[in-house]
Amino acid sequence: QVQLVESGGGRVQPGGSQRLSCAASGRSVSFATMAWYRQAPGQQRELVAFITNSGNTNYADSVKGRFTISRDNAKNTWYLQMNSLRPEDTAVYYCYANSLVGLQIETYWGQGTQVTVSS
């Protein structure tokens, strides 16, 4: 089993910054892609950013220039640095990863961490 655990959520004022972490544990796997999703109340879960094992990154248009995804392979952890936060960034943030196991793609999700941007 692979477990993903997020940390770093909480309440922050508009314009502030916050960093989320996602730590993987359990069965040793090599992740192909690591990502962050978010889901606001009444909305669908959306992809925020991803990073591949080769270091390529991509971002949702709504967070480009404000959020940065990074990873620490030695710690099997990845991060989401969020700057210039806005009230519309309020959501539950989930970390996600996938790996190729044999001929199958396995996917893993964290339990989610709440980020609230409010004054």
N, C-alpha and C positions, 0 to 999 in steps of 0.2 A: 504494500500500500504506500501511496505517496500522499503526504499531507502538506497543504499550503496554509500558512498562518499569516494574516495581515496584521500590521500594527501601525500606529501613527495617526489614526483618525481623531476627530474631535471637533470642537468649535473654534472658528477663527474669524476675525473681522474682515470685511471686504478690503481688498488690497494686500492682505497678508499672505504668508507663505506657510506651507506645511509639507512634510515629507512622509510618504507612505512606504512601508517596507513589506516585502513578502518573502518569508523564509520557507524553504522546502525541506522536508525531512521524511524519513522512512526509507523505502526501497530506493536504491541508487539508480537514477536514470539520467540520461543526457537529454536535456530539454532542447527542442528545436526552436520553439518560439515561446517567449514570455510576454505577458501582456497585462494591461489593466483595463477593466470595464467599469462602467458605473450605471446605476439605475436610480433615477429620481422617482418620487411617488407618482403613480399613475402613468409612468412612461416605460418604454421598453428599455431593456439593457442595451447599452451602446459601447462600442469599442472606443477607448480613450487613446491608447498608445500601445505599440508593441515593439519588441526588439528581438531580432533573430540571433541564433548562436554565432553568426558571423558578424554581428554588431550593427546590422542595418536596422534603422528605426523608422517608424511612421506614426503620424499623429492625426487625430481628428481635427478638422479645420477649426473647431471651436476652442481648441487648447493650444494650437500652434503658436510658438513664441512665448508661451507662458509655462508649459509643463515640459519636463524632461524625464525620459525613462532611461534607466541605467541598470547595470547588473554587476554583481560580484560573483564570478563563477566559483572562486575558491570557497565562498560561504554559501553557495547555492541560494543566493538571495538577489532579488531585484527591487528597484526603488521607483517611486514616482515623486519627483520634486515638483511641487505646484506653487507657482508664484502668481502674484497679481490676481488672487482669487476673487471670484465674483459670486453673488448670491445664486446665480444659475448653475454654479458648480456643485451646489448642495446635492448630495446623493449618497447612496451606499456604494462604496468602491470595492470591487472584487479583483483579486489577482487570478491569473489564468496561466496555464502552461500546457504545452503538448509535447509529446515525444513519439518517435517511431519505434515500436517494439515489434520486432519481426516484420510482418507485413501490415501491421495494424497501427493506427494512430490512436494513442491514448490521450485523453484530456483530463485536466485536473483543475479544480476550482477551490479558492479559499472561501471562508465563511462570510466575508464581507466586513467592512469597517465604515462607520458613518462619518461623513465629512459634512459639517454644517457651516456655511458661510453667512454670517449674520452679525449685525451691529447690536 
